C-alpha cells in the first residue's frame, strides 16, 4: 500500500504549489487569493527515488458549524485520518501567526509524524520566519521554496527517514505492464460537466456513498477538478468532478478562469463526458455550447437531467419529451443517451452508470470493412451526391481509420466540392445502420490519386 502524506496548514501558505511540485504537474489551482483549495485532492508524488501519495487540503480555518468553511475543515480532518504522515506548512516570509500556533496543536493531536515545512524561504526574507517556527515544537523547520524548487534535497532527507522500506522484487512484480485483457478492464475516465449548481458534486457523493466533495446551494463551490475512484457492478470508473462552466462573457475573476481551464482539461482527458443539466432549466444556450464543445473534442457523451425529483410530471411522456428535445437541440449528437436522475435522492443512478458503459462501448466500436462498404453503396444509390457546377461528384469508397471516436476516410474525386449537408446525411445514415447513437462520428474527405496525372498532354 502506498505511503500517504497530507499537506496541511492555514490558507495561502503554498500547499497547492508544493503539491504541484511533488506530482510534477499543475493539477491544483494556485492563486494569491486565500482559500482557493476547497476539496481535498490526491496525486501520485515523487521526490528523488521516493514515491508516495500526496493529499492537498483546504487551509485550516475556523468556521460556524455547517458552514462551507467548517465542512472544508472536515475534509482536511478526513485527509489527516487517511495519511501516514503530515507536512505542516507555514509562510516563512510572514512568520508565525496565532492561527499557525493553534493548528500546530491540532497537528500534534493527530498522533502522526509531522514534518514542519517553512515555505517561501527563498532570499533573506524567509530566514527570520523560519527561525520562529522552532517555537511550534514540531522539530526543525525545513526551509523550502515550492515555487522555485529550493530546499527539496532537505525535504527528501527528512522524508526518507519516515518512509517504509522499498518493496521486494516479488512485490514489485505487481507493477508489470498490463495485458490486453487487463487494459480492457481498466477504469473508464468520466468527466461530469455542466453549468454551475447543476448538482455535479451531489451526484458523485451519492455514487461514493459519502460526503467526499463539498456541496452548497451557492453556485461555484467546486473549483478544482477532483478525481475519485468508483466501482459499479464490478467495473471501475475514475470520475472527475469539475467547476461549473458559465458563458465566457460572465467570467471575470482570474480564479474562475483557472477553474474553467481545469474543467476543460478534464474533458480532454476523459473518455466519457456526462453533461448535467438542471431539470428546471434544461437545454439553455450554455448547455448547447458545452455539448458542442464535448462533440468537438470527440468524447463519448451522456446527457443527465438532474433534480428530476422536483419535476411534477415524471412519466414516460416526460422522458419522451426529453428525447425529442435532445434530438432537436443537439442534431450533431443524434441519439445521445439521456437519463433523468436525482443526485440527492439517488434516482436513476443505475441507468446513468449503464449509459456510461454503453456510450463507452460505442465510442470504441469498429465497423467491419465489408459491412461498411455494403452500407456505403446502398447509401449512395439511395441518395446520390449532388452535381456541383454541372459536374457529378464521384465517391469511390470509405474505410474506418480509428475508433475513440469512430473516424472514417471517404475517398472521392473532388473533396472540396462535397456539401456539408451530404456529409450529415452519410453520418446520420451510418449512426442508424451501425448503432452509433450520440457518439461523435468523424468523416474526412480525401481525393483519390489520379493514375494519369503524371502523363503530359500530347502537343496538338
C-alpha positions in Angstrom: 0.0 0.0 0.0 1.3 3.5 -0.9 2.7 5.7 1.8 0.3 8.7 2.1 1.2 12.3 3.2 -1.3 15.1 3.8 -0.3 18.7 3.3 -1.9 20.9 6.0 -1.6 24.5 7.2 -3.5 27.8 7.2 -4.8 29.3 3.9 -2.3 30.8 1.4 0.9 29.3 2.7 1.7 27.5 -0.6 0.2 24.0 0.0 -1.1 23.6 -3.6 2.2 24.9 -5.0 4.1 22.2 -3.1 1.5 19.6 -4.2 2.1 20.6 -7.8 5.8 20.5 -7.4 5.7 16.9 -5.9 3.3 15.5 -8.5 5.2 17.1 -11.3 2.1 18.7 -12.9 0.0 21.8 -12.3 -3.0 19.8 -11.1 -4.1 22.0 -8.2 -5.2 25.6 -8.8 -2.9 28.2 -7.4 -3.7 31.9 -6.8 -2.8 34.7 -4.4 -6.4 34.7 -3.1 -6.6 32.7 0.2 -8.9 29.7 0.3 -8.6 28.6 -3.3 -8.5 24.9 -2.4 -11.7 23.5 -1.0 -12.0 19.8 -1.8 -9.1 17.5 -0.9 -7.1 16.4 -4.0 -4.9 13.3 -4.2 -1.9 12.7 -6.5 1.0 10.3 -7.1 4.1 12.1 -6.0 7.8 11.6 -6.5 10.7 13.1 -4.6 14.0 11.7 -5.9 13.5 7.9 -5.7 10.8 8.2 -3.1 7.2 7.5 -4.4 4.1 8.2 -2.3 0.6 9.5 -2.4 0.2 13.2 -1.6 -3.1 14.9 -0.5 -3.6 18.6 -0.9 -6.1 20.0 1.6 -8.1 23.2 2.2 -6.4 25.7 4.6 -7.2 25.0 8.2 -9.6 27.7 9.3 -12.4 28.2 11.8 -16.0 28.4 10.8 -19.5 28.1 12.2 -20.9 24.6 12.3 -22.4 23.6 9.0 -20.8 26.4 7.1 -18.8 25.9 4.0 -15.6 26.7 5.9 -16.4 24.2 8.6 -17.1 21.5 6.0 -13.8 22.3 4.3 -12.1 21.7 7.6 -13.9 18.4 7.9 -12.4 17.4 4.5 -9.0 18.3 5.9 -9.6 16.2 9.0 -10.5 13.2 6.8 -7.3 13.6 4.9 -5.3 13.7 8.1 -7.0 10.5 9.2 -6.1 8.8 6.0 -2.5 9.9 6.0 0.6 8.2 7.3 2.5 11.5 7.9 1.8 15.2 7.6 3.6 18.2 6.0 2.7 21.2 8.2 3.4 24.2 6.0 3.9 27.8 7.2 4.7 31.0 5.4 8.4 31.9 6.3 8.0 35.4 5.0 5.1 36.3 7.3 6.4 34.2 10.2 4.2 32.5 12.8 0.7 33.7 13.3 -1.8 32.8 16.1 -3.6 30.5 13.6 -0.3 28.6 12.9 0.1 28.1 16.7 -3.5 26.9 17.1 -3.3 24.4 14.3 0.1 23.2 15.3 -1.7 21.8 18.4 -4.2 20.3 16.0 -1.4 18.5 14.1 0.1 17.2 17.3 -3.2 15.7 18.4 -3.4 13.7 15.1 -0.6 11.5 16.5 1.1 11.2 13.1 4.7 12.0 12.2 4.9 15.7 11.2 7.4 17.5 9.1 7.4 21.2 9.6 7.9 22.9 6.2 8.8 26.6 6.1 7.7 27.6 2.6 8.6 30.8 0.7 12.1 30.8 2.3 13.9 32.0 -0.9 16.1 35.0 -0.3 16.8 36.7 3.0 13.3 37.5 4.0 12.4 33.9 4.9 15.1 33.2 7.5 13.5 35.1 10.4 10.1 33.4 9.9 11.8 30.0 9.7 13.6 30.6 12.9 10.3 31.5 14.6 8.9 28.1 13.6 11.1 26.4 16.3 8.6 27.7 18.8 5.9 25.3 17.5 7.7 22.3 19.0 7.3 20.3 15.8 11.0 19.8 15.2 13.5 21.6 12.9 11.8 23.6 10.2 12.7 22.5 6.6 13.2 25.7 4.6 12.0 25.4 1.0 10.6 27.3 -1.9 7.9 25.2 -3.5 7.6 27.7 -6.4 11.3 27.7 -7.2 12.2 24.2 -6.2 14.6 25.2 -3.5 15.2 23.0 -0.4 13.9 19.8 -2.0 17.0 18.0 -1.0 16.5 18.7 2.7 12.8 17.7 2.4 14.0 14.4 0.8 16.4 13.7 3.6 13.7 14.2 6.3 11.0 12.3 4.4 13.3 9.3 3.7 13.5 8.7 7.4 9.7 8.3 7.6 9.2 6.2 4.5 8.9 2.4 4.8 11.4 0.0 3.3 11.0 -0.3 -0.5 9.1 -3.3 -1.8 10.9 -6.5 -2.5 11.4 -7.8 -6.1 8.5 -10.2 -5.7 6.1 -7.4 -4.6 7.4 -5.1 -7.4 6.0 -7.6 -10.0 2.6 -6.1 -9.3 3.7 -3.1 -11.3 4.4 -5.1 -14.5 2.7 -3.8 -17.7 -0.9 -4.6 -18.1 -2.0 -7.4 -20.5 -4.6 -6.7 -23.2 -7.3 -8.3 -21.1 -6.4 -6.1 -18.1 -6.2 -3.0 -20.2 -9.7 -3.7 -21.5 -11.0 -3.6 -17.9 -9.0 -0.5 -16.7 -11.1 2.3 -15.2 -13.2 4.3 -17.6 -12.3 8.0 -17.3 -15.5 10.0 -16.8 -15.8 13.8 -16.5 -19.0 15.4 -15.1 -19.6 18.8 -16.6 -22.3 21.4 -16.7 -23.4 24.9 -15.7 -22.8 26.0 -12.1 -25.1 24.5 -9.5 -26.4 21.7 -11.7 -25.7 19.1 -8.9 -22.4 17.5 -10.2 -20.8 17.1 -6.8 -24.0 15.9 -5.2 -24.3 13.1 -7.8 -20.7 12.0 -7.2 -21.2 12.0 -3.4 -24.2 9.7 -3.9 -22.1 7.3 -6.1 -19.4 7.2 -3.4 -21.8 6.9 -0.5 -20.0 9.6 1.4 -19.6 13.4 1.5 -16.4 13.3 -0.4 -17.0 16.5 -2.3 -18.2 19.8 -0.9 -21.7 20.8 -2.0 -23.6 24.0 -1.4 -26.7 25.8 -2.7 -24.3 28.6 -3.6 -23.1 28.3 -7.2 -19.3 27.9 -7.8 -18.5 25.8 -4.8 -16.3 23.4 -6.8 -13.0 25.0 -8.1 -10.5 22.2 -8.8 -11.3 19.2 -11.0 -11.2 16.4 -8.4 -10.8 12.7 -9.4 -12.4 9.9 -7.4 -12.4 6.2 -7.9 -15.8 4.4 -8.2 -16.7 0.7 -8.6 -20.1 -0.1 -10.0 -21.2 -3.7 -10.5 -17.5 -4.8 -10.7 -16.5 -2.1 -13.3 -14.1 0.6 -12.2 -14.5 4.3 -13.1 -12.3 7.3 -12.5 -14.8 10.2 -12.2 -13.8 13.9 -12.4 -15.9 16.5 -10.7 -15.5 19.9 -12.4 -16.2 23.5 -11.8 -19.4 24.9 -13.4 -19.0 26.3 -16.9 -20.5 29.8 -17.4 -20.6 31.9 -20.5 -17.2 33.3 -21.3 -18.6 36.9 -21.1 -19.6 36.4 -17.5 -16.2 35.1 -16.4 -14.2 38.0 -14.9 -12.2 36.7 -11.9 -8.8 35.1 -12.6 -9.7 32.2 -10.2 -12.8 31.3 -12.2 -10.8 31.4 -15.4 -8.4 28.9 -13.9 -11.3 26.7 -12.7 -12.8 26.7 -16.2 -9.5 25.8 -17.8 -9.1 23.0 -15.3 -12.6 21.7 -16.2 -11.7 21.8 -20.0 -8.6 19.8 -19.3 -10.7 17.2 -17.5 -12.9 17.0 -20.7 -9.9 16.4 -22.9 -8.5 13.8 -20.5 -11.9 11.9 -20.2 -13.2 9.1 -22.4 -16.9 9.7 -21.5 -18.3 13.1 -20.6 -21.6 13.3 -18.6 -23.2 16.7 -19.3 -25.5 17.6 -16.5 -28.5 19.9 -16.9 -31.0 21.2 -14.3 -34.4 19.7 -15.0 -36.0 23.1 -14.3 -33.8 24.9 -16.8 -32.7 22.4 -19.5 -31.2 22.9 -22.9 -30.3 26.6 -22.3 -27.8 28.3 -24.5 -24.9 27.4 -22.3 -25.9 23.8 -22.2 -25.8 23.7 -26.0 -22.4 25.3 -26.0 -21.0 22.8 -23.6 -22.4 19.9 -25.6 -20.9 21.3 -28.8 -17.5 21.6 -27.0 -17.7 17.9 -26.0 -18.5 16.9 -29.5 -15.6 18.9 -31.0 -13.3 17.2 -28.5 -14.5 13.8 -29.8 -15.6 12.4 -26.5 -18.5 9.9 -25.8 -21.4 11.8 -24.4 -24.2 11.1 -21.9 -26.9 13.7 -21.0 -28.0 13.6 -17.4 -31.1 15.7 -16.4 -30.6 16.2 -12.7 -33.1 17.2 -9.9 -35.7 15.0 -11.5 -37.3 14.6 -8.1 -38.5 18.2 -8.4 -40.5 17.6 -11.6 -44.2 17.5 -11.2 -44.6 15.1 -14.3 -42.2 12.2 -14.4 -44.0 9.6 -16.5 -43.0 8.1 -19.9 -44.3 11.2 -21.7 -41.8 13.4 -19.8 -38.9 11.1 -20.8 -40.1 11.0 -24.4 -40.2 14.8 -24.3 -36.5 14.8 -23.2 -35.6 12.6 -26.1 -37.3 14.9 -28.6 -35.7 17.9 -27.1 -32.3 16.3 -27.2 -32.5 15.3 -30.9 -33.9 18.8 -31.8 -31.3 20.9 -29.9 -28.3 18.6 -30.4 -28.5 17.3 -34.0 -24.8 16.7 -34.1 -25.2 14.1 -31.3 -28.4 12.5 -32.6 -29.5 9.6 -30.4 -27.3 10.6 -27.5 -28.2 8.7 -24.3 -30.3 10.8 -22.0 -31.0 9.8 -18.4 -33.2 11.5 -15.8 -31.5 11.4 -12.4 -31.7 12.9 -8.9 -28.2 13.1 -7.3 -29.7 14.0 -4.0 -32.3 11.1 -3.8 -30.3 8.6 -5.9 -32.9 8.2 -8.6 -31.7 6.9 -12.0 -28.1 6.2 -10.9 -28.1 2.7 -12.2 -29.4 3.8 -15.5 -26.8 6.5 -15.7 -23.9 4.2 -15.0 -25.2 1.7 -17.6 -25.5 4.5 -20.1 -21.9 5.5 -19.5 -20.7 1.9 -20.2 -22.9 1.7 -23.3 -21.6 5.0 -24.6 -18.0 4.0 -23.9 -18.6 0.7 -25.9 -20.0 2.7 -28.9 -17.1 5.1 -28.7 -14.7 2.2 -29.1 -16.6 0.4 -31.8 -15.0 -0.6 -35.1 -17.2 -1.4 -38.2 -16.1 -4.3 -40.4 -14.9 -3.1 -43.7 -17.2 -5.4 -45.8 -20.3 -4.2 -43.9 -19.1 -0.6 -44.2 -18.8 -0.7 -47.9 -22.1 -2.5 -48.4 -23.8 0.3 -46.5 -21.8 2.9 -48.4 -23.0 1.5 -51.8 -26.6 1.4 -50.7 -26.5 4.9 -49.1 -25.0 6.5 -52.3 -27.6 4.6 -54.5 -30.5 5.7 -52.3 -29.3 9.4 -52.3 -26.5 10.2 -54.9 -24.3 13.2 -54.2 -25.5 16.3 -56.0 -23.8 17.7 -59.1 -21.6 20.8 -58.4 -21.0 23.3 -61.2 -22.6 20.9 -63.6 -20.2 18.0 -62.8 -21.1 14.9 -60.9 -19.2 14.0 -57.7 -17.7 10.6 -57.7 -17.5 8.8 -54.3 -15.2 5.8 -54.5 -15.1 4.0 -51.2 -14.9 4.6 -47.4 -12.8 3.0 -44.7 -12.5 3.3 -40.9 -9.1 4.6 -39.7 -9.6 4.5 -36.0 -12.1 4.4 -33.1 -12.3 6.6 -30.0 -14.3 8.3 -31.6 -15.2 6.3 -34.8 -13.3 8.0 -37.6 -13.6 7.3 -41.3 -11.9 8.4 -44.6 -14.0 8.9 -47.7 -12.1 8.7 -51.0 -13.7 10.9 -53.7 -13.0 12.9 -56.8 -13.3 16.5 -55.6 -13.1 16.7 -51.8 -13.6 20.5 -51.6 -16.9 20.2 -53.5 -18.8 17.7 -51.3 -21.5 19.7 -49.5 -21.7 19.5 -45.7 -25.4 18.6 -46.0 -24.4 15.4 -47.8 -21.8 14.5 -45.1 -24.5 15.0 -42.5 -26.7 12.6 -44.5 -23.9 10.0 -44.5 -23.2 10.5 -40.8 -26.8 10.1 -39.7 -27.3 7.0 -42.0 -24.1 5.5 -40.5 -25.3 6.1 -37.0 -28.6 4.4 -37.7 -27.2 1.4 -39.6 -24.3 0.6 -37.3 -25.9 1.7 -34.0 -23.6 4.6 -33.2 -26.0 6.8 -31.2 -24.7 10.0 -29.7 -21.0 9.5 -30.1 -19.1 11.9 -32.4 -18.5 10.5 -35.9 -15.7 11.8 -38.0 -15.7 11.6 -41.8 -12.6 13.0 -43.5 -12.6 13.5 -47.3 -9.6 12.6 -49.3 -9.1 12.8 -53.1 -8.1 9.6 -54.8 -4.9 9.8 -56.7 -5.3 10.3 -60.5 -3.3 7.5 -62.2 -2.9 9.6 -65.3 -1.8 12.8 -63.6 1.9 12.1 -64.4 1.3 11.9 -68.1 1.7 15.1 -70.0 -0.8 16.1 -72.7 0.4 15.4 -76.2 1.1 18.6 -78.2 -1.6 19.3 -80.8 
